[in-house]
Amino acid sequence: MQIAVDAMGTDAHPIPDVAGAVMAAREVAVKLVGDEHRIKAELAKHVTKGLPIEIIPAAEVISMDDKPSVILKGKPQSSMHLGMQLIKDRHADAFVTMGNTGAAHAIAMLGILKRIAGVKRPALSVIFKIQNKPIIFLDVGANADVRPDWMVQFALMGSIYAQQALELPSPRIALLSNGKEEGKGSDLIRLTSEMLTQSSLNFVGNVEPMDIFYPQVDVVVSDGFVGNILLKTFEASTRYLGSLIREEVTRTWIGKFGGLLLRPALARVRTRIDTGEIGGAPLLGVNGVVIIGHGGSNANAVKNAILQARKAAQGRIVDRIAEQITLIPADKGD
């Protein structure tokens, strides 16, 4: 098993990227793709003797400000391009990046890997650990305007991933809506609900945003516009809550003393809501395992993303999607 890692992905690259790869290399072989000189300099700071780490030089770096429409042909020697090319050439089983999400999506879908046959649109996902269990949300940004059959495909791909990589035997699928009741939601939600009800998937109905913190489901499906708003609201809310707690704890000496007593509990809470504990989530529907994480990831998050990629590759996610995607009926107009 070989996992290609974008060493130039995080905001602080290549420091967390290399450190996380070294941690993961104790369990799986890693290929670090990026600036060879900088990667070697970082590796020199770690004990790497005997670890299966290989450097793949890449002359170019995709920044967070680069537009996906430009980088497709503008930076062909980037660490993202070369990392995904390793998958296509079968020199790696998966690719992990903490870099520009839009660029990763564009390179995978339009540039190098392409869509799995039968997949209408790939879906971006995110995995949150809520109540100590993983829940996969998709789409969270790749497709703002969708059709019901695309949504059903998202549900299928999310279910396969939950089953094979998150080890959930019969994933419960729900549609994100403004009400649990049957018939609630937009035309898109109602039509998708009808199709999911008729499918062989374990569809359990609609779920409201307030319910995801007390989860009775494993896969939450939405269009990319709604999913992206949910994702950003969730992340902003947790940051805001954390800043409020720090502000109040440090306001008085009693608060500071209480904060010392609460520190272990607060650390456990932070761990439970930290997306770095999962590390990254898959871009589903392309011909290869691509795991995308957050630019602000630390070494632990990079390590976890690499191990997540290994699970996805071992679960033959791409093959299973290709086998089952044709079972989803398509709109005649598509």
N, C-alpha and C positions, 0 to 999 in steps of 0.2 A: 504493500500500500504506500503510495507516494502522494503527498499533499503539497501542491505549489502554493506559496504564500507571497503576496504582494508586500515586499519589504518597505515600500514607499507609500503605504496606504494611510496610516494614522496621521493626525495633525502633527505629531512629534516624531515622525518617521526619521530614521529607521529604528529608533531606540526601543519603543514598546514592541514593534513588529519582530525584531530580532530576539529580544528577551522572551517573548511569548513562544516564538518558534523553538528556542532552545529548551524551554520547559516541555513543550509538546513532543520534541524529538526523543524524549525518554520513552515515548510510547508509540511513535509513528515516524516514518522517514519524511523529511521535509526538504523542499527545494525553495530557497529564498531567491526571489526575483527582484532585481533592482540594481542600484549603484554598487558595483562590486567593491570599490574602495571603501565606501562608507559601511557596507555590510561587514567586510572583514574587520574594520576598526571596531565595530560593535561586538562582533563575535569574540574578539580578543579580550573583552571584558568578562567573558563567561568561561566556565569549565565545559569544554565541548569534546574532549578526547573520547573517541569511541562512539560519539553520537552520529546518527545518519543524517547529516546536514550537507546539502550541496548548494552552491551559489550559481545562479543563472544570471549573467550580466544583462542589464537593460539600460540603454543609453538615455531614455526619456522618462519623464515623470508626469503623470496627470494630476493637476492640482484640483482643489475643491471648486475653484472658480472657472475651470475649463468647461465650455459648453459641449454637451454630448454630440451635437450636430457637427462640431468642428473637429473633435478628437478622433472621430471614426477613421479619417484618413490623415489627419494632421500630425499624429504622434504614433506611427506604426511600430516604433521600437520601445513603446512604453512598457512598464512592468505589468500593466493590466493586459495589454495585447499579448505579450509573450507568455504570461501566465496561463491565459486561456488557450493559447496555441499549444501549450504543453498537453492540455486535456485533449484537444483535437488530434494531436499526433500520438496520443496514447502513451505519453511519457509522464503523465500524472493522472491520478484518479479523481482529483478535485482541486478547486482553486479557491483561496480565501483572500479577501481584500477588505480593508477598513477604509477604503478610499471613496472617491466620488461615486455615489450610488447611480446617478443618471448615466454617467459614463460607463460604468460596469454593465448596466442594463443594455445600453446601446451597442457596446462592443460584443456582448454575448449574443444578443438577438439579431442585430443587423450586420455585425462584422465577422465574427469568427465561428461561433458555435451554432447559430441559427436555432429556429424553433424545432421542437420535436414534431414529427409528422402528425397532423391532426390537431395540434394545439393552436387555437385561434390567437390567443395572446398570452405571453408569459406573465406571471404575477409576482410582484414583490411581496415578501412576507416579513413579519416580525414575530418573535417568540418572547412572550412574557412569562415569568414564573409568578403565578398568583395562587395564594394559599398552598405554596410549596409544590405546585404542579404546573407543567408547561402548557401554555395555550398558544396555538398558532393563529395569527390574524393575517388575512390576505383578501384582496389586494390592498396594499398600503401606499400606492403611489404610481404604479406603472401605467394604469389605464383609468383615466378620469371618466370617460364615456364608454359604457359597456352594454352588452346584450345579455339576455337571460341565459343562453347556452354557454356564454363565456363564464358567467358566474357559476354555473354548474361544473364547468371544467375546473374553476378555481377550487371548488369544494372537493372535487375528486383528487386533485393534486395535493391539497392540504391534508386530506384524509390519508393518502398514501404516505406522505412524509411523516405524519403523526404516528402512523402504524409502524413504519420501518425505522425511523430515526429517533422518534421520541418514545418508542416502545409502548404505545397505547393500543391494545388489541382490537378494539372496536370503536374508533373515534366518533364522538358525538358531534354532529355538524349543526351549526345554527347560522341564520342570516341576521346581520345587524340591522335593526329597524327601530322605529319610534314606538313600538308596542309589541307585546308578546302575542296578542290575539291574532288568530287566523284572519287574513284579509287586511291587516294593518300594513302601512307602508306605501311606497310609490308603486306605479305600475311595474317597474322593474322588479321590485321585491315580490309582488304578488305573482308575477309570471314565473320568476325563478323558484318561488316556493312551490308552485304547482309542478314544475319539472323535477325538483328535488324529491317531492313526495312520491312521484312516480318512478324514481330511480331506485337502485339497489343500495344506495348510500344510507348511512345511519343518520338521517336528517331528523332533528328533534324540534324544529320550528324556529321561531324568531327569538332574538335576545335583545334586550335594551342595553345601552351603555352602562346604566347603573348596575346591571346584573353581572358584568364581567369580573367584578371584584369578589363575587360569591359564585364561582363558576360551577355550572352544571353541564358545561360543554367543553370540547377539546379543540374544535376548529370554528373560528368565527369568520364568515365570508361577507365581503362588502365590495362595492366598486372602489376604484383607487382614489377618487376624490374624497369620499366619506372616510375611507380607511386612513388616508393621510392626515386628515383633520383629527381623527381619533388618536392616532399615534402621537402627533405633536402636542395635543392637549394633555395626554397622559404624561409625556415626558416633562412638559412645562409644569404640570401640577405637582409632580414629585419633587422637582427642583425648588418650586416655590414653597412647598411644605417644609422642605429641609432648611431653607433660608429663614423661614419664620421660627422654626424651632431653635436654630442657632442664635437668632436675634433675641428671643425671649430668655433663653438660658443664660446669656451673657449680660443681661440687663442689670441684674442685682447680684450681690454676693451670695444670697440665698439660692438664687437660680444657678449660679456657678457651682455651688456645693451640690445641689440636687443633680446638676448635669453630670458631675463626676460619678454619682451613684447610679445614674441612668445610662452611663456610657456603654456598658456591655449590652444592655437591651437595645439601645439605639444602633449599635453596631450590627446586631442581628437583624434589626428591621431594615437597615441599609442593604445588607446582603440579600434579604428576601426580595427587594424591589430592584436590585441592581441587574440591568440587562446583561452586564458583563459576565454574570454567572452562566448565561447561555452562550454568550460570545458573539453570535451572529445568526442570521437566518437565511434560508435559501431563496434564490431567484428560481422559481419553478416554471418549467415548461421549455427550457433550453436544453440543447444536446450536451449536457455536462453538469456536474455538480458545482455550483457557484454559491459560495457563502459570503454574505456581505454584512459587515459589522459597522459600528459607529466610529467616526473619525477620532473621537475623544477616548477611544479604548485604551486601557492600560495593558500591561503584559499578560495579566491573568485572563482578560477578555480575549486577547489574541489566541492564547493557548486553548481556551474553551471553544473558540470558533474553529480552530484546526481539528480538535477532537470531534466537534459537531460534524465537520466535513467528512471525517473518517466514518462516522456512523451512517451518514447519508450514502457514501460510496459503498460501504459494506451492505447496506440495505437495497442496493441496485435501484435507487429511486428513479433514475432516468428510464431504465428498462421497464419498470412497472408502470410508469406513466404512459409510455409508448404502447404497452400491451392493452391498457384499459381505456385510453382516451377515445378510441373509436366507438366505445359503447355509449357515448354521450351524443344525443341527436343534435344536429346543427340547424340553425335558422336557414331557411331556403334562400333568404336574401343575402347571406354572407358569402 
